[in-house]
């Protein structure tokens, strides 16, 4: 079965890869946070502390976003499973298409934002460690 030019298998595949990628981001943020804590412990300067707080906030925002997106991907997987059982359900097909577009857009946007955050943090670290 094909919906929006993607087969159900392709959607399952994309979702599985996204879940793995999000798990990796969470682990990576834990590592980045350890380095941030080291900078925080080494500097008492208020400007540096403000930058540390900025990155702490960004990491929290990322983790919250990842958790939300992960839940949405899992819900989309459940919807696709229902659709596989009831292929002619137009209401499910439309919901799936709408949700899939939104999730895909959010994932692609966050991939870019996460890379930018990581690059910015690495630049910050290179000046502080």
The first five atom37 places (N, CA, C, CB, O) and aatype in JSON, in Angstrom:
{
  "aatype": [20, 20, 20, 20, 20, 20, 20, 20, 20, 20, 20, 20, 20, 20, 20, 20, 20, 20, 20, 20, 20, 20, 20, 20, 20, 20, 20, 20, 20, 20, 20, 20, 20, 20, 20, 20, 20, 20, 20, 20, 20, 20, 20, 20, 20, 20, 20, 20, 20, 20, 20, 20, 20, 20, 20, 20, 20, 20, 20, 20, 20, 20, 20, 20, 20, 20, 20, 20, 20, 20, 20, 20, 20, 20, 20, 20, 20, 20, 20, 20, 20, 20, 20, 20, 20, 20, 20, 20, 20, 20, 20, 20, 20, 20, 20, 20, 20, 20, 20, 20, 20, 20, 20, 20, 20, 20, 20, 20, 20, 20, 20, 20, 20, 20, 20, 20, 20, 20, 20, 20, 20, 20, 20, 20, 20, 20, 20, 20, 20],
  "atom_mask": [
    [1, 1, 1, 1, 1],
    [1, 1, 1, 1, 1],
    [1, 1, 1, 1, 1],
    [1, 1, 1, 1, 1],
    [1, 1, 1, 1, 1],
    [1, 1, 1, 1, 1],
    [1, 1, 1, 1, 1],
    [1, 1, 1, 1, 1],
    [1, 1, 1, 1, 1],
    [1, 1, 1, 1, 1],
    [1, 1, 1, 1, 1],
    [1, 1, 1, 1, 1],
    [1, 1, 1, 1, 1],
    [1, 1, 1, 1, 1],
    [1, 1, 1, 1, 1],
    [1, 1, 1, 1, 1],
    [1, 1, 1, 1, 1],
    [1, 1, 1, 1, 1],
    [1, 1, 1, 1, 1],
    [1, 1, 1, 1, 1],
    [1, 1, 1, 1, 1],
    [1, 1, 1, 1, 1],
    [1, 1, 1, 1, 1],
    [1, 1, 1, 1, 1],
    [1, 1, 1, 1, 1],
    [1, 1, 1, 1, 1],
    [1, 1, 1, 1, 1],
    [1, 1, 1, 1, 1],
    [1, 1, 1, 1, 1],
    [1, 1, 1, 1, 1],
    [1, 1, 1, 1, 1],
    [1, 1, 1, 1, 1],
    [1, 1, 1, 1, 1],
    [1, 1, 1, 1, 1],
    [1, 1, 1, 1, 1],
    [1, 1, 1, 1, 1],
    [1, 1, 1, 1, 1],
    [1, 1, 1, 1, 1],
    [1, 1, 1, 1, 1],
    [1, 1, 1, 1, 1],
    [1, 1, 1, 1, 1],
    [1, 1, 1, 1, 1],
    [1, 1, 1, 1, 1],
    [1, 1, 1, 1, 1],
    [1, 1, 1, 1, 1],
    [1, 1, 1, 1, 1],
    [1, 1, 1, 1, 1],
    [1, 1, 1, 1, 1],
    [1, 1, 1, 1, 1],
    [1, 1, 1, 1, 1],
    [1, 1, 1, 1, 1],
    [1, 1, 1, 1, 1],
    [1, 1, 1, 1, 1],
    [1, 1, 1, 1, 1],
    [1, 1, 1, 1, 1],
    [1, 1, 1, 1, 1],
    [1, 1, 1, 1, 1],
    [1, 1, 1, 1, 1],
    [1, 1, 1, 1, 1],
    [1, 1, 1, 1, 1],
    [1, 1, 1, 1, 1],
    [1, 1, 1, 1, 1],
    [1, 1, 1, 1, 1],
    [1, 1, 1, 1, 1],
    [1, 1, 1, 1, 1],
    [1, 1, 1, 1, 1],
    [1, 1, 1, 1, 1],
    [1, 1, 1, 1, 1],
    [1, 1, 1, 1, 1],
    [1, 1, 1, 1, 1],
    [1, 1, 1, 1, 1],
    [1, 1, 1, 1, 1],
    [1, 1, 1, 1, 1],
    [1, 1, 1, 1, 1],
    [1, 1, 1, 1, 1],
    [1, 1, 1, 1, 1],
    [1, 1, 1, 1, 1],
    [1, 1, 1, 1, 1],
    [1, 1, 1, 1, 1],
    [1, 1, 1, 1, 1],
    [1, 1, 1, 1, 1],
    [1, 1, 1, 1, 1],
    [1, 1, 1, 1, 1],
    [1, 1, 1, 1, 1],
    [1, 1, 1, 1, 1],
    [1, 1, 1, 1, 1],
    [1, 1, 1, 1, 1],
    [1, 1, 1, 1, 1],
    [1, 1, 1, 1, 1],
    [1, 1, 1, 1, 1],
    [1, 1, 1, 1, 1],
    [1, 1, 1, 1, 1],
    [1, 1, 1, 1, 1],
    [1, 1, 1, 1, 1],
    [1, 1, 1, 1, 1],
    [1, 1, 1, 1, 1],
    [1, 1, 1, 1, 1],
    [1, 1, 1, 1, 1],
    [1, 1, 1, 1, 1],
    [1, 1, 1, 1, 1],
    [1, 1, 1, 1, 1],
    [1, 1, 1, 1, 1],
    [1, 1, 1, 1, 1],
    [1, 1, 1, 1, 1],
    [1, 1, 1, 1, 1],
    [1, 1, 1, 1, 1],
    [1, 1, 1, 1, 1],
    [1, 1, 1, 1, 1],
    [1, 1, 1, 1, 1],
    [1, 1, 1, 1, 1],
    [1, 1, 1, 1, 1],
    [1, 1, 1, 1, 1],
    [1, 1, 1, 1, 1],
    [1, 1, 1, 1, 1],
    [1, 1, 1, 1, 1],
    [1, 1, 1, 1, 1],
    [1, 1, 1, 1, 1],
    [1, 1, 1, 1, 1],
    [1, 1, 1, 1, 1],
    [1, 1, 1, 1, 1],
    [1, 1, 1, 1, 1],
    [1, 1, 1, 1, 1],
    [1, 1, 1, 1, 1],
    [1, 1, 1, 1, 1],
    [1, 1, 1, 1, 1],
    [1, 1, 1, 1, 1],
    [1, 1, 1, 1, 1],
    [1, 1, 1, 1, 1],
    [1, 1, 1, 1, 1]
  ],
  "atom_positions": [
    [[0.84, -1.18, 0.0], [0.0, 0.0, 0.0], [0.88, 1.25, 0.0], [-0.95, 0.0, 1.21], [1.91, 1.29, 0.68]],
    [[0.49, 2.25, -0.76], [1.27, 3.49, -0.86], [0.39, 4.67, -0.49], [1.85, 3.66, -2.29], [-0.74, 4.8, -0.97]],
    [[0.91, 5.51, 0.38], [0.22, 6.74, 0.78], [1.23, 7.87, 0.65], [-0.36, 6.64, 2.26], [2.34, 7.78, 1.16]],
    [[0.83, 8.94, -0.04], [1.72, 10.08, -0.24], [3.07, 9.67, -0.81], [1.93, 10.83, 1.07], [4.11, 10.14, -0.35]],
    [[3.05, 8.79, -1.78], [4.26, 8.33, -2.47], [5.22, 7.54, -1.58], [4.98, 9.5, -3.04], [6.34, 7.26, -2.0]],
    [[4.82, 7.17, -0.41], [5.64, 6.36, 0.48], [4.85, 5.12, 0.86], [6.08, 7.16, 1.76], [3.69, 5.21, 1.25]],
    [[5.48, 3.99, 0.74], [4.81, 2.76, 1.14], [4.8, 2.67, 2.66], [5.51, 1.52, 0.52], [5.56, 3.36, 3.35]],
    [[3.94, 1.82, 3.17], [3.88, 1.6, 4.62], [5.24, 1.14, 5.13], [2.79, 0.55, 4.97], [5.69, 1.58, 6.19]],
    [[5.9, 0.28, 4.39], [7.24, -0.18, 4.8], [8.22, 0.97, 4.9], [7.76, -1.23, 3.81], [9.01, 1.04, 5.84]],
    [[8.17, 1.87, 3.94], [9.08, 3.02, 3.96], [8.79, 3.92, 5.17], [8.95, 3.84, 2.66], [9.71, 4.44, 5.8]],
    [[7.51, 4.08, 5.49], [7.15, 4.89, 6.66], [7.65, 4.23, 7.94], [5.64, 5.09, 6.73], [8.22, 4.9, 8.8]],
    [[7.44, 2.92, 8.06], [7.95, 2.2, 9.23], [9.47, 2.37, 9.33], [7.58, 0.7, 9.16], [10.01, 2.6, 10.41]],
    [[10.15, 2.25, 8.19], [11.6, 2.38, 8.15], [12.04, 3.77, 8.6], [12.12, 2.09, 6.72], [12.93, 3.91, 9.44]],
    [[11.4, 4.81, 8.04], [11.72, 6.18, 8.45], [11.52, 6.37, 9.95], [10.85, 7.19, 7.67], [12.37, 6.94, 10.63]],
    [[10.4, 5.88, 10.45], [10.1, 6.05, 11.87], [11.13, 5.34, 12.74], [8.7, 5.52, 12.18], [11.57, 5.87, 13.76]],
    [[11.51, 4.14, 12.34], [12.51, 3.41, 13.12], [13.83, 4.16, 13.15], [12.71, 1.99, 12.54], [14.48, 4.27, 14.19]],
    [[14.24, 4.69, 12.01], [15.49, 5.46, 11.96], [15.39, 6.73, 12.8], [15.82, 5.83, 10.5], [16.34, 7.1, 13.49]],
    [[14.24, 7.39, 12.76], [14.06, 8.6, 13.55], [14.14, 8.3, 15.04], [12.73, 9.26, 13.23], [14.77, 9.04, 15.8]],
    [[13.52, 7.22, 15.47], [13.56, 6.85, 16.89], [14.99, 6.57, 17.33], [12.67, 5.63, 17.16], [15.39, 6.95, 18.43]],
    [[15.75, 5.91, 16.48], [17.16, 5.64, 16.79], [17.94, 6.96, 16.85], [17.79, 4.69, 15.73], [18.75, 7.16, 17.76]],
    [[17.69, 7.84, 15.9], [18.38, 9.12, 15.87], [18.06, 9.95, 17.11], [18.01, 9.9, 14.6], [18.95, 10.58, 17.69]],
    [[16.81, 9.95, 17.51], [16.42, 10.71, 18.71], [17.04, 10.13, 19.97], [14.9, 10.73, 18.85], [17.44, 10.87, 20.86]],
    [[17.14, 8.81, 20.05], [17.81, 8.18, 21.2], [19.28, 8.59, 21.23], [17.68, 6.63, 21.13], [19.84, 8.84, 22.3]],
    [[19.89, 8.66, 20.07], [21.29, 9.1, 19.98], [21.42, 10.55, 20.45], [21.82, 8.94, 18.54], [22.33, 10.88, 21.21]],
    [[20.52, 11.41, 19.99], [20.57, 12.81, 20.42], [20.5, 12.92, 21.93], [19.43, 13.61, 19.77], [21.24, 13.69, 22.54]],
    [[19.61, 12.15, 22.54], [19.47, 12.21, 24.0], [20.77, 11.8, 24.69], [18.32, 11.29, 24.47], [21.19, 12.45, 25.65]],
    [[21.4, 10.75, 24.2], [22.67, 10.31, 24.78], [23.75, 11.36, 24.56], [23.11, 8.97, 24.17], [24.55, 11.64, 25.45]],
    [[23.76, 11.93, 23.38], [24.77, 12.94, 23.07], [24.58, 14.18, 23.94], [24.69, 13.33, 21.58], [25.56, 14.77, 24.4]],
    [[23.35, 14.58, 24.18], [23.1, 15.74, 25.04], [23.6, 15.47, 26.45], [21.59, 16.07, 25.06], [24.1, 16.39, 27.11]],
    [[23.49, 14.25, 26.93], [24.04, 13.91, 28.25], [25.55, 14.16, 28.28], [23.75, 12.44, 28.6], [26.07, 14.68, 29.26]],
    [[26.24, 13.79, 27.21], [27.68, 14.02, 27.12], [27.97, 15.52, 27.05], [28.28, 13.29, 25.89], [28.85, 16.02, 27.76]],
    [[27.25, 16.23, 26.21], [27.45, 17.67, 26.08], [27.21, 18.37, 27.42], [26.52, 18.26, 25.01], [27.92, 19.31, 27.78]],
    [[26.22, 17.91, 28.15], [25.89, 18.49, 29.45], [27.02, 18.28, 30.46], [24.6, 17.88, 29.98], [27.25, 19.15, 31.3]],
    [[27.72, 17.16, 30.38], [28.87, 16.93, 31.27], [29.97, 17.95, 31.0], [29.43, 15.49, 31.08], [30.58, 18.48, 31.93]],
    [[30.22, 18.22, 29.72], [31.23, 19.22, 29.38], [30.78, 20.61, 29.81], [31.51, 19.2, 27.88], [31.59, 21.43, 30.24]],
    [[29.5, 20.88, 29.69], [28.97, 22.16, 30.13], [29.14, 22.32, 31.64], [27.48, 22.28, 29.75], [29.47, 23.4, 32.12]],
    [[28.92, 21.25, 32.38], [29.12, 21.29, 33.84], [30.58, 21.57, 34.18], [28.67, 19.96, 34.48], [30.87, 22.27, 35.15]],
    [[31.49, 21.02, 33.39], [32.92, 21.27, 33.62], [33.25, 22.74, 33.41], [33.79, 20.39, 32.7], [34.03, 23.32, 34.17]],
    [[32.68, 23.34, 32.38], [32.9, 24.78, 32.14], [32.31, 25.57, 33.3], [32.27, 25.22, 30.79], [32.94, 26.51, 33.79]],
    [[31.12, 25.22, 33.71], [30.45, 25.92, 34.8], [31.27, 25.87, 36.09], [29.06, 25.32, 35.04], [31.34, 26.85, 36.83]],
    [[31.9, 24.73, 36.34], [32.71, 24.57, 37.55], [34.03, 25.35, 37.46], [33.0, 23.1, 37.81], [34.62, 25.69, 38.48]],
    [[34.48, 25.62, 36.25], [35.78, 26.26, 36.05], [35.72, 27.78, 35.97], [36.41, 25.74, 34.8], [36.74, 28.45, 36.11]],
    [[34.55, 28.33, 35.75], [34.42, 29.77, 35.55], [33.4, 30.36, 36.51], [34.03, 30.09, 34.09], [32.34, 29.78, 36.75]],
    [[33.76, 31.53, 37.06], [32.79, 32.24, 37.89], [32.33, 33.53, 37.22], [33.41, 32.55, 39.27], [31.46, 34.23, 37.73]],
    [[32.92, 33.84, 36.08], [32.57, 35.03, 35.32], [31.09, 35.01, 34.93], [33.46, 35.14, 34.06], [30.58, 33.99, 34.46]],
    [[30.41, 36.13, 35.14], [28.96, 36.16, 34.88], [28.62, 36.0, 33.4], [28.39, 37.47, 35.38], [27.58, 35.44, 33.06]],
    [[29.5, 36.47, 32.51], [29.24, 36.3, 31.07], [29.32, 34.83, 30.68], [30.23, 37.12, 30.24], [28.5, 34.34, 29.91]],
    [[30.3, 34.13, 31.22], [30.44, 32.7, 30.93], [29.26, 31.95, 31.54], [31.78, 32.14, 31.48], [28.69, 31.06, 30.91]],
    [[28.89, 32.32, 32.75], [27.75, 31.66, 33.4], [26.46, 31.88, 32.61], [27.57, 32.19, 34.84], [25.61, 31.0, 32.54]],
    [[26.32, 33.06, 32.01], [25.14, 33.33, 31.18], [25.14, 32.43, 29.94], [25.1, 34.82, 30.76], [24.09, 31.93, 29.53]],
    [[26.32, 32.23, 29.35], [26.41, 31.33, 28.2], [26.1, 29.89, 28.61], [27.8, 31.41, 27.55], [25.43, 29.16, 27.89]],
    [[26.6, 29.5, 29.78], [26.32, 28.16, 30.3], [24.82, 27.99, 30.47], [27.05, 27.92, 31.65], [24.25, 26.97, 30.07]],
    [[24.17, 28.97, 31.06], [22.72, 28.9, 31.27], [21.98, 28.82, 29.93], [22.24, 30.12, 32.08], [20.99, 28.1, 29.8]],
    [[22.46, 29.57, 28.95], [21.86, 29.52, 27.61], [21.89, 28.09, 27.07], [22.6, 30.48, 26.64], [20.88, 27.59, 26.59]],
    [[23.05, 27.44, 27.15], [23.16, 26.08, 26.62], [22.37, 25.08, 27.47], [24.63, 25.66, 26.55], [21.81, 24.13, 26.94]],
    [[22.34, 25.29, 28.78], [21.51, 24.42, 29.62], [20.05, 24.49, 29.16], [21.62, 24.82, 31.13], [19.38, 23.47, 29.02]],
    [[19.58, 25.7, 28.94], [18.2, 25.89, 28.48], [17.97, 25.24, 27.11], [17.85, 27.38, 28.41], [16.94, 24.6, 26.89]],
    [[18.92, 25.41, 26.21], [18.8, 24.81, 24.89], [18.75, 23.29, 24.97], [19.96, 25.26, 23.99], [17.99, 22.65, 24.24]],
    [[19.56, 22.71, 25.84], [19.56, 21.25, 26.0], [18.22, 20.77, 26.56], [20.71, 20.81, 26.94], [17.69, 19.75, 26.12]],
    [[17.67, 21.51, 27.51], [16.37, 21.15, 28.08], [15.28, 21.23, 27.01], [16.02, 22.08, 29.28], [14.44, 20.35, 26.89]],
    [[15.32, 22.3, 26.23], [14.34, 22.45, 25.14], [14.46, 21.3, 24.16], [14.55, 23.8, 24.4], [13.46, 20.73, 23.73]],
    [[15.7, 20.94, 23.8], [15.91, 19.82, 22.88], [15.36, 18.52, 23.45], [17.4, 19.67, 22.57], [14.68, 17.78, 22.75]],
    [[15.66, 18.25, 24.71], [15.19, 17.0, 25.32], [13.66, 16.95, 25.36], [15.75, 16.85, 26.74], [13.07, 15.9, 25.09]],
    [[13.03, 18.06, 25.7], [11.57, 18.11, 25.71], [11.0, 17.89, 24.31], [11.07, 19.44, 26.28], [10.02, 17.17, 24.13]],
    [[11.62, 18.53, 23.33], [11.17, 18.36, 21.95], [11.33, 16.92, 21.5], [11.94, 19.3, 21.01], [10.44, 16.35, 20.87]],
    [[12.47, 16.33, 21.81], [12.74, 14.94, 21.43], [11.69, 14.02, 22.03], [14.15, 14.51, 21.88], [11.16, 13.14, 21.35]],
    [[11.38, 14.21, 23.32], [10.37, 13.37, 23.97], [9.0, 13.52, 23.3], [10.26, 13.72, 25.46], [8.3, 12.53, 23.09]],
    [[8.64, 14.74, 22.98], [7.35, 14.99, 22.33], [7.31, 14.36, 20.94], [7.09, 16.51, 22.22], [6.33, 13.7, 20.57]],
    [[8.37, 14.56, 20.18], [8.41, 14.01, 18.83], [8.44, 12.48, 18.85], [9.64, 14.54, 18.07], [7.8, 11.83, 18.03]],
    [[9.17, 11.93, 19.8], [9.22, 10.47, 19.93], [7.83, 9.91, 20.2], [10.19, 10.06, 21.08], [7.43, 8.91, 19.61]],
    [[7.09, 10.55, 21.08], [5.72, 10.12, 21.36], [4.83, 10.23, 20.12], [5.12, 10.95, 22.51], [4.0, 9.36, 19.87]],
    [[5.01, 11.29, 19.36], [4.22, 11.47, 18.14], [4.56, 10.42, 17.08], [4.43, 12.86, 17.57], [3.67, 9.94, 16.38]],
    [[5.83, 10.08, 16.96], [6.23, 9.04, 16.01], [5.62, 7.7, 16.41], [7.78, 8.92, 15.93], [5.13, 6.96, 15.56]],
    [[5.65, 7.4, 17.7], [5.06, 6.14, 18.17], [3.54, 6.13, 17.93], [5.36, 5.93, 19.67], [2.98, 5.09, 17.57]],
    [[2.89, 7.27, 18.14], [1.45, 7.35, 17.87], [1.17, 7.18, 16.38], [0.88, 8.7, 18.37], [0.19, 6.55, 15.99]],
    [[2.03, 7.73, 15.56], [1.88, 7.58, 14.11], [2.06, 6.13, 13.7], [2.88, 8.48, 13.36], [1.36, 5.64, 12.81]],
    [[2.98, 5.44, 14.33], [3.18, 4.01, 14.07], [1.91, 3.23, 14.41], [4.38, 3.47, 14.89], [1.51, 2.33, 13.67]],
    [[1.28, 3.58, 15.53], [0.04, 2.91, 15.92], [-1.06, 3.19, 14.89], [-0.41, 3.37, 17.33], [-1.84, 2.3, 14.55]],
    [[-1.13, 4.42, 14.42], [-2.12, 4.79, 13.41], [-1.89, 4.02, 12.1], [-2.09, 6.3, 13.14], [-2.84, 3.55, 11.48]],
    [[-0.64, 3.9, 11.71], [-0.32, 3.15, 10.49], [-0.71, 1.69, 10.65], [1.19, 3.26, 10.16], [-1.22, 1.06, 9.71]],
    [[-0.49, 1.14, 11.83], [-0.89, -0.25, 12.08], [-2.39, -0.41, 11.95], [-0.43, -0.69, 13.48], [-2.86, -1.4, 11.39]],
    [[-3.15, 0.55, 12.47], [-4.62, 0.52, 12.31], [-5.0, 0.61, 10.84], [-5.28, 1.66, 13.11], [-5.9, -0.08, 10.38]],
    [[-4.32, 1.47, 10.12], [-4.61, 1.66, 8.7], [-4.3, 0.41, 7.9], [-3.81, 2.84, 8.16], [-5.0, 0.1, 6.93]],
    [[-3.27, -0.31, 8.29], [-2.95, -1.57, 7.61], [-4.1, -2.56, 7.74], [-1.65, -2.17, 8.18], [-4.35, -3.36, 6.83]],
    [[-4.79, -2.51, 8.87], [-5.91, -3.43, 9.12], [-7.2, -2.96, 8.44], [-6.15, -3.58, 10.62], [-8.07, -3.77, 8.11]],
    [[-7.32, -1.65, 8.22], [-8.54, -1.08, 7.64], [-8.15, -0.14, 6.5], [-9.38, -0.33, 8.71], [-8.29, 1.08, 6.61]],
    [[-7.67, -0.71, 5.42], [-7.08, 0.02, 4.3], [-8.02, 1.01, 3.64], [-6.59, -0.94, 3.26], [-7.57, 2.0, 3.06]],
    [[-9.31, 0.79, 3.71], [-10.28, 1.64, 3.03], [-10.83, 2.77, 3.89], [-11.41, 0.8, 2.53], [-11.71, 3.5, 3.46]],
    [[-10.32, 2.91, 5.1], [-10.81, 3.93, 6.0], [-10.22, 5.29, 5.6], [-10.44, 3.59, 7.48], [-9.07, 5.6, 5.9]],
    [[-11.02, 6.09, 4.92], [-10.56, 7.39, 4.4], [-10.2, 8.37, 5.52], [-11.64, 8.01, 3.5], [-9.27, 9.16, 5.39]],
    [[-10.95, 8.3, 6.62], [-10.67, 9.19, 7.74], [-9.29, 8.91, 8.32], [-11.75, 9.04, 8.84], [-8.53, 9.83, 8.6]],
    [[-8.96, 7.63, 8.5], [-7.63, 7.25, 8.99], [-6.55, 7.65, 7.99], [-7.57, 5.74, 9.26], [-5.48, 8.11, 8.38]],
    [[-6.83, 7.46, 6.71], [-5.85, 7.82, 5.68], [-5.53, 9.31, 5.72], [-6.37, 7.43, 4.28], [-4.36, 9.7, 5.62]],
    [[-6.56, 10.14, 5.88], [-6.33, 11.59, 5.92], [-5.57, 11.99, 7.18], [-7.67, 12.34, 5.85], [-4.65, 12.81, 7.12]],
    [[-5.96, 11.42, 8.32], [-5.25, 11.73, 9.57], [-3.8, 11.31, 9.47], [-5.93, 11.02, 10.77], [-2.91, 12.04, 9.89]],
    [[-3.56, 10.13, 8.9], [-2.2, 9.63, 8.74], [-1.38, 10.57, 7.87], [-2.22, 8.23, 8.14], [-0.25, 10.91, 8.2]],
    [[-1.97, 10.99, 6.77], [-1.26, 11.88, 5.84], [-0.94, 13.21, 6.5], [-2.09, 12.11, 4.57], [0.18, 13.71, 6.39]],
    [[-1.92, 13.8, 7.2], [-1.7, 15.08, 7.88], [-0.63, 14.96, 8.96], [-3.02, 15.59, 8.49], [0.28, 15.77, 9.03]],
    [[-0.76, 13.93, 9.79], [0.19, 13.73, 10.88], [1.59, 13.43, 10.36], [-0.28, 12.6, 11.79], [2.58, 13.93, 10.89]],
    [[1.66, 12.63, 9.31], [2.97, 12.25, 8.76], [3.7, 13.47, 8.23], [2.79, 11.22, 7.63], [4.91, 13.62, 8.45]],
    [[2.98, 14.34, 7.55], [3.6, 15.56, 7.03], [4.15, 16.4, 8.17], [2.59, 16.37, 6.19], [5.28, 16.89, 8.11]],
    [[3.35, 16.58, 9.22], [3.76, 17.39, 10.38], [4.97, 16.77, 11.07], [2.59, 17.52, 11.37], [5.94, 17.48, 11.37]],
    [[4.94, 15.48, 11.31], [6.05, 14.81, 12.0], [7.32, 14.89, 11.16], [5.7, 13.34, 12.3], [8.4, 15.19, 11.68]],
    [[7.19, 14.62, 9.88], [8.36, 14.66, 8.98], [8.96, 16.07, 8.97], [7.95, 14.24, 7.53], [10.18, 16.22, 9.03]],
    [[8.12, 17.08, 8.89], [8.6, 18.46, 8.89], [9.32, 18.79, 10.19], [7.42, 19.44, 8.67], [10.39, 19.39, 10.18]],
    [[8.73, 18.41, 11.31], [9.36, 18.67, 12.62], [10.69, 17.94, 12.76], [8.41, 18.25, 13.75], [11.65, 18.5, 13.3]],
    [[10.74, 16.71, 12.27], [11.98, 15.94, 12.37], [13.08, 16.58, 11.52], [11.75, 14.49, 11.92], [14.2, 16.76, 11.99]],
    [[12.77, 16.92, 10.29], [13.76, 17.53, 9.4], [14.23, 18.88, 9.93], [13.19, 17.69, 7.99], [15.42, 19.2, 9.86]],
    [[13.31, 19.67, 10.45], [13.68, 20.96, 11.03], [14.58, 20.77, 12.23], [12.43, 21.76, 11.42], [15.57, 21.48, 12.39]],
    [[14.23, 19.82, 13.09], [15.03, 19.62, 14.29], [16.41, 19.06, 13.96], [14.31, 18.69, 15.25], [17.39, 19.36, 14.65]],
    [[16.51, 18.25, 12.92], [17.83, 17.75, 12.52], [18.76, 18.93, 12.24], [17.72, 16.83, 11.28], [19.92, 18.92, 12.66]],
    [[18.27, 19.92, 11.53], [19.08, 21.11, 11.22], [19.38, 21.91, 12.48], [18.35, 21.99, 10.19], [20.52, 22.32, 12.7]],
    [[18.36, 22.13, 13.3], [18.56, 22.92, 14.52], [19.52, 22.24, 15.48], [17.22, 23.15, 15.21], [20.33, 22.91, 16.13]],
    [[19.44, 20.93, 15.57], [20.32, 20.21, 16.48], [21.78, 20.32, 16.02], [19.91, 18.73, 16.56], [22.68, 20.51, 16.85]],
    [[22.01, 20.2, 14.73], [23.38, 20.35, 14.2], [23.9, 21.75, 14.51], [23.41, 20.08, 12.66], [25.05, 21.9, 14.91]],
    [[23.07, 22.76, 14.32], [23.48, 24.14, 14.61], [23.79, 24.32, 16.1], [22.38, 25.12, 14.19], [24.78, 24.96, 16.45]],
    [[22.95, 23.76, 16.96], [23.19, 23.85, 18.4], [24.51, 23.18, 18.76], [22.04, 23.21, 19.18], [25.3, 23.73, 19.52]],
    [[24.74, 22.01, 18.24], [25.96, 21.27, 18.55], [27.2, 22.04, 18.06], [25.92, 19.87, 17.91], [28.2, 22.11, 18.76]],
    [[27.12, 22.6, 16.87], [28.25, 23.39, 16.35], [28.5, 24.62, 17.21], [27.98, 23.81, 14.89], [29.65, 24.94, 17.51]],
    [[27.45, 25.28, 17.6], [27.57, 26.45, 18.47], [28.19, 26.07, 19.81], [26.2, 27.11, 18.68], [29.04, 26.78, 20.33]],
    [[27.75, 24.95, 20.35], [28.29, 24.5, 21.63], [29.76, 24.11, 21.51], [27.48, 23.31, 22.17], [30.56, 24.43, 22.39]],
    [[30.12, 23.44, 20.43], [31.53, 23.07, 20.22], [32.4, 24.32, 20.11], [31.68, 22.2, 18.95], [33.52, 24.35, 20.62]],
    [[31.9, 25.34, 19.44], [32.63, 26.61, 19.35], [32.81, 27.22, 20.73], [31.9, 27.6, 18.41], [33.9, 27.67, 21.08]],
    [[31.75, 27.23, 21.51], [31.8, 27.72, 22.88], [32.84, 26.95, 23.69], [30.42, 27.63, 23.55], [33.65, 27.54, 24.39]],
    [[32.8, 25.63, 23.59], [33.75, 24.79, 24.33], [35.19, 25.04, 23.91], [33.42, 23.32, 24.14], [36.09, 25.07, 24.76]],
    [[35.41, 25.22, 22.63], [36.79, 25.42, 22.15], [37.41, 26.67, 22.75], [36.81, 25.5, 20.63], [38.63, 26.77, 22.85]],
    [[36.59, 27.63, 23.14], [37.1, 28.85, 23.76], [37.21, 28.75, 25.28], [36.2, 30.01, 23.4], [37.83, 29.6, 25.91]],
    [[36.61, 27.73, 25.86], [36.56, 27.65, 27.33], [37.35, 26.49, 27.93], [35.14, 27.53, 27.76], [37.74, 26.56, 29.09]],
    [[37.6, 25.44, 27.16], [38.34, 24.3, 27.72], [39.76, 24.27, 27.23], [37.65, 22.98, 27.36], [40.53, 23.38, 27.6]]
  ]
}
